[in-house]
Amino acid sequence: MLVALKHQHLTESVLKNINALTGPATLALSVINRLESKKLLGHACGQEKIVPAIAVGIDAVHGKTVLLIRVKKITAGKVI
């Protein structure tokens, strides 16, 4: 399952829906960029089902300047 929404939209009702969609073979990959979201998602579907991931090369806003980085990717999996 790919979870892609803003952290503030990760509400109790959304977490209940995620829980209802989670089966025994489900894995969850979150592209939400706040660490607390991974914990909330883990409580909803099981921490063991969370695939570690990090977004690399994301755009950022600094004041009124938008910093664009050309290389964008999501790296997923455990660090060895």
N, C-alpha and C positions, 0 to 999 in steps of 0.2 A: 504494500500500500504506500503510495506517495502522498505525504502530507505537505501541502504547500498553501499556506495562508499567513496572514499577519498574526503575530503573537496575541494581540488584543482580541482576535476573533476565535481564539482557542478557548471557548467558553465551556461551562459544565455540560450544556446540551450537545455541543460538538463532540466533546470527549465521550459522552454516552453513545453517540452515533458511531464513533470510531470503535468503541468497545463492542457494539452490536455487530459491526462488520468484521471483527477480528475472529479468525478461526484458528484451529490448531497449527496449520501450516503457514499462517500469515506472518510476514515480516513487514516492518514499518520503516520507511526512509523519510526523514523529516528534513525539509529545506528551510525550516523556520530558523532565523538567525539569533535566537536567544537560548541560552543554556537551560533556563527554567522550563522551556517548552518541551525539551527532551524528557525531563522528569515527569511533567504532567502527562505526556504521551505514554510514558512507561507505566504510570499508574493506571491509565485507561486500557492498555492492551497487553501489558506485561513487559517489564524491563528487558527480559531475554529476547524479545521480538524486535527491539530497536537496533537497526543497522547503523553503526557509527558513520557519520558523514560530515564533510566540511565543504563549503562553497569557496572556491579559489578564484580570485580575479573578479570580485564583484564591484559594481559601481558604488561610489561613495559621494556623499554631499559634505562639503566643508564650507560652512558659511553660505555664501551665495554661489559657490563654485561647485559644479558637478565634475567629479574626477572619473573619467572613463578608462577602463582597463580593457584591452582587446581580448586577452585570453580569459575565457570563462569556462569553468567546469566544476562538476561536483565529484569529489573523490569519496568513495564509500568503502567500508570494510575495516576490519581490525588492523591496528598498527602492529607490525611484527618486530 
